[in-house]
């Protein structure tokens, strides 16, 4: 089994679309890491997240908006020889991306971002009330760098 590096944007986007959550890593002012599992929406190379208007992550991002985001859909345990522990490995793919969070404040853009977020999870048409949209914090991240690996791939 081997690890394969993927640079094809279609493969990378397929991995992202298979995920239910992403993990967003940031560094607080003391340099301590802080990682959150978050629901997301992804479209045209832009990641959208939503959260409360206030909290630890918002405080951190106001000081340092740089983040690292990890995506890892369902994995599968595979092996070459059932009795050999070292032949076992998880098979799956992951995407790691780096970018900078920009908070979206425009109501129409916030609604568009929430539509993208909802499309990640449902095909049902949804609506948002203005008070609900006003009370949510929308994070927009355009990636500066993206890496993608498929691990546990069989040798060909």
C-alpha positions in Angstrom: 0.0 0.0 0.0 1.2 3.5 -0.7 0.4 7.1 -0.4 -0.5 9.0 -3.6 -0.3 12.8 -3.8 -3.2 14.3 -5.9 -3.0 17.7 -7.6 -6.1 17.4 -9.8 -8.7 19.9 -8.7 -11.6 17.6 -9.5 -10.2 14.9 -7.2 -9.6 17.4 -4.5 -13.1 18.9 -4.7 -14.6 15.4 -4.7 -12.8 14.7 -1.4 -14.1 17.9 0.1 -17.7 17.3 -1.1 -17.7 13.8 0.6 -17.1 15.4 4.1 -19.7 16.2 6.7 -17.4 18.3 8.7 -14.0 20.0 8.4 -11.5 20.7 11.1 -10.3 24.3 11.4 -7.0 25.0 13.1 -5.9 28.4 14.3 -3.4 29.7 16.8 -4.3 31.9 19.8 -2.3 35.0 20.7 0.0 32.8 22.9 0.6 30.4 20.0 -1.5 27.6 21.4 -3.3 25.6 18.8 -7.1 25.6 18.7 -9.0 23.2 16.4 -12.8 23.2 15.8 -14.9 20.6 13.9 -17.3 22.7 11.8 -20.1 22.3 9.2 -19.2 24.0 6.0 -20.2 24.8 2.4 -17.7 24.8 -0.5 -18.1 26.3 -3.9 -15.8 27.6 -6.6 -12.7 27.3 -4.4 -14.2 29.2 -1.5 -15.0 27.6 1.9 -17.9 29.1 3.9 -18.3 28.4 7.7 -20.8 29.8 10.2 -20.6 30.3 13.9 -21.9 32.5 16.7 -21.0 36.2 16.6 -18.7 35.9 19.6 -16.5 33.3 21.2 -13.0 32.1 21.5 -12.5 31.4 17.8 -13.8 34.8 16.8 -11.4 36.4 19.4 -8.5 34.4 18.0 -9.3 35.2 14.3 -9.6 38.9 14.9 -5.9 38.8 16.0 -4.7 36.2 13.6 -7.1 35.3 10.7 -4.8 32.6 9.2 -6.2 29.0 9.4 -5.4 25.5 8.4 -8.4 23.4 7.4 -8.5 19.6 7.2 -11.0 17.4 5.3 -11.1 13.7 5.8 -14.1 11.7 4.6 -14.9 8.1 5.5 -11.9 5.8 5.9 -11.7 2.0 5.5 -9.4 -0.4 7.3 -7.4 -2.4 4.8 -4.6 -5.0 5.0 -2.3 -7.1 2.9 -1.9 -10.0 5.3 -4.6 -10.5 8.0 -2.1 -11.9 10.5 0.5 -9.2 10.1 -0.2 -6.1 12.2 2.2 -4.0 10.1 0.3 -4.7 6.9 -2.8 -2.9 8.3 -3.6 0.6 7.2 -6.4 3.0 6.9 -7.4 3.7 3.3 -8.8 7.1 2.4 -8.1 10.6 1.3 -7.5 13.9 3.0 -7.2 17.5 1.9 -5.3 20.1 4.0 -5.7 23.7 3.0 -4.3 27.0 4.3 -6.0 30.4 4.0 -7.2 33.5 5.7 -10.6 34.1 7.2 -12.6 37.1 6.1 -15.8 37.7 8.0 -18.7 38.4 5.6 -21.0 41.2 6.9 -23.1 42.0 3.8 -26.6 40.4 4.3 -27.0 39.3 0.7 -23.6 37.7 0.7 -24.3 36.1 4.1 -27.5 34.5 2.7 -25.7 33.3 -0.4 -23.0 31.7 1.8 -25.7 30.1 3.9 -27.3 28.7 0.8 -24.0 27.1 -0.2 -23.6 25.7 3.2 -27.0 24.2 3.2 -26.4 22.6 -0.2 -23.5 20.6 1.4 -26.1 18.8 3.5 -29.5 18.8 1.7 -31.2 19.3 -1.6 -34.2 20.9 0.1 -34.7 24.6 -0.7 -34.3 26.6 2.5 -34.9 30.2 3.5 -33.4 32.4 6.2 -35.0 35.1 8.3 -33.2 38.4 8.4 -32.8 38.2 12.2 -31.2 34.8 11.9 -28.8 35.9 9.2 -27.9 39.0 11.2 -27.1 36.9 14.2 -24.7 34.5 12.5 -21.0 35.0 11.8 -20.0 33.9 8.3 -16.4 33.0 7.6 -15.2 33.1 4.0 -11.9 31.4 3.3 -10.1 31.4 -0.1 -7.3 28.9 0.0 -3.7 30.0 -0.5 -2.3 26.4 -0.6 -4.0 23.0 -0.9 -2.5 19.5 -0.5 -4.3 16.2 -1.1 -3.2 12.7 -0.4 -4.8 9.3 -0.9 -3.4 6.9 1.6 -3.5 3.1 1.7 -3.8 2.9 -2.0 -2.9 -0.5 -3.6 0.3 -0.7 -5.6 -0.5 -1.0 -9.3 
